[in-house]
């Protein structure tokens, strides 16, 4: 009997319950994917190297980003112990046509340590933690997996220090190739300004060194756009005698919109006075006001000079400001000041790192064209009203890069790939979900986008502002221009030479 001999109803039932045709193309694709994953696991079965693949017990923890707004799935997360192992892993990634990304501390705002997109082979540098201090030459060589807090402690044992950010859990590998700002930066420069040489692995898996004398073009690119060109394994820095004493200061005000906008202008004018010492490091910290229509406006920083000179240094600024709401001074030695600014232990092995769920943006304002009254008013009005009603937990930092006697701006703009050598401020806009966990509220995006748009739209059409790579944003349309400015053509040309197949490509990098 054939189906033609059946009644229409039985023909329908026969069709419904008959075995389905096998989608061979889909099976072939799944088989190829399984085979590729199986082959990669086999390729990465290197003695001494730990690897985690999707489905492995440790994979979820190994692939967890700092910013939980991102959910990425690397093809594998690998932990080498030696430079040769790392180089071999890069070769394996290249042979498998994979994007390869290194993770130092894992604090990238947009999960660049995980490649910024799915399917990346991630090389974690957690085992590259050697620190070798030479007190005679005032240099230190650090493995790229070290965190800032641990480096500060190691240097302090020799009475030495270097410029870097305040968060102890940030990895030196990313921090030092994208900038590295701290309260000593007006005195000592950015972290990347103190790099003497870098040991690294190229996209073809070869190892090399870059310095002013060896591979100078690569050395130039690594200081400002490093992750697009190579993986750093260790870095040699200049270091400095630690200041004998430091005073952490906090001046606080509750200001309405007009007074808050005027206060920002007062600070703009204060920092360009010719006698502002480089020992003065500061930022304006803006948080939710006590009432709608107000802004909590604070000046926070560190004084690294003679303690008796701090009051005289800030007196002209304070004289032009409204009455203070509060003031705090915390004197101490160098390492005590680093600990106070960190707000936690500097020993990152003694306490677990944390995660957050947030959206961040940045804006670097040109010193030659300070923020206009309209831009400042828009900024403060958004904080006082939209910010007060926000369902996010937010803070904004107006970090002092420029001003008189700034070591940051003493470097020519073309000396490193970090192009921003004439900025007055770097403004960090940062808003977290209230419980620091997903999901992230849609209002957070609108709030921060409106803030930045309000500043830029109320500025001159040719306002030459930039953005800071260590506060990287995943949706910045003209990111190359804002991050690297006129250095982009040289960076793109070097990328084509050093990484022609895009092994170290990621969404917000130096790509074609």
Secondary structure as UniProt FT lines:
FT   HELIX           3..5
FT   HELIX           8..17
FT   HELIX           24..43
FT   TURN            47..48
FT   STRAND          50..52
FT   TURN            54..55
FT   TURN            57..58
FT   HELIX           59..62
FT   TURN            68..69
FT   STRAND          76..79
FT   HELIX           83..95
FT   TURN            96..97
FT   STRAND          100..103
FT   TURN            109..110
FT   HELIX           112..114
FT   TURN            118..119
FT   STRAND          121..124
FT   TURN            126..127
FT   STRAND          131..134
FT   TURN            135..138
FT   STRAND          139..143
FT   TURN            144..145
FT   HELIX           148..156
FT   TURN            157..159
FT   STRAND          160..161
FT   TURN            168..169
FT   HELIX           172..178
FT   TURN            183..184
FT   HELIX           185..188
FT   HELIX           191..194
FT   STRAND          195..201
FT   TURN            203..204
FT   STRAND          207..211
FT   HELIX           216..225
FT   HELIX           226..228
FT   STRAND          231..238
FT   STRAND          240..241
FT   STRAND          246..256
FT   HELIX           257..271
FT   TURN            274..275
FT   TURN            278..279
FT   STRAND          280..288
FT   TURN            292..293
FT   STRAND          294..303
FT   HELIX           307..309
FT   HELIX           310..319
FT   STRAND          326..332
FT   HELIX           334..342
FT   TURN            348..349
FT   STRAND          358..366
FT   TURN            367..368
FT   HELIX           373..381
FT   HELIX           382..387
FT   TURN            388..389
FT   STRAND          392..400
FT   TURN            404..405
FT   TURN            409..410
FT   TURN            413..414
FT   STRAND          423..433
FT   TURN            434..435
FT   HELIX           442..457
FT   TURN            461..462
FT   HELIX           469..471
FT   TURN            474..475
FT   TURN            477..478
FT   HELIX           479..484
FT   HELIX           485..487
FT   HELIX           488..498
FT   TURN            500..501
FT   TURN            503..504
FT   TURN            507..508
//
